[in-house]
Amino acid sequence: SLAADDESINLKYIKDDIRLCTIQRAIPQQLIGVHFHYFAPQRFHYIKLIDGLPSSLAHRAELKSYDRIIFFNDIHIENETDDQFRHRFNTERHLPVQMLVCSPVTYAHYKANKKIFHCNLRTIRYLKPVYATSSNEHISNYHF
C-alpha cells in the first residue's frame, strides 16, 4: 500500500488516532480542500489535502493527508466503491461534512487485530466543528 501511505508517517502503532471531523460549508458548491482516493487492493478510502491551502476547511478541521475515511455523515463507507462514495459526497453537498477518519497506522492496527470501527469507540476525538467564513474560499474545478 505504498501509494496510499506517506513515508513520513510513523508506522509504529502507539495509540488510536481516530477523529470525528465536521465541516460546515457556506454554500453547497464550496470545496473543502481534499482529493479523495480509493486504494482498490485493500478496499479503503483515504484523503490527501490540497497542497498550498493551509487555511482550507479540511486543514482547519484537522483532517490529515492519508487519513482513512471510515464513516461519512453517519454512514459506514468502508465497503463502498470509489464511485459510490463520490456519488454520496456529491449528492450530500447541502449537508455539513462529517467524517470519522483515522491514521494509516491505526487503520492497519484495527485490521490486523480484526477490531471493528464504530461511532461509539472510546478513543474517538470529537473535534470542534469548522465553519466557512466566506463562500468563495478555495473555489476550483479540480478537487472537492
Secondary structure, 3 states (H helix, E strand, C coil): CHHHCCCCCCCCCCCCCEEEEEEECCCCCCCCCEEEEEECCCCEEEEEECCCCCCCHHHHCCCCCCCEEEEECCEECCCCCHHHHHHHHHHCCCCCEEEEEECHHHHHHHHHCCCCCCCCCCCEEECCCEECCCCCCCCCCCCC
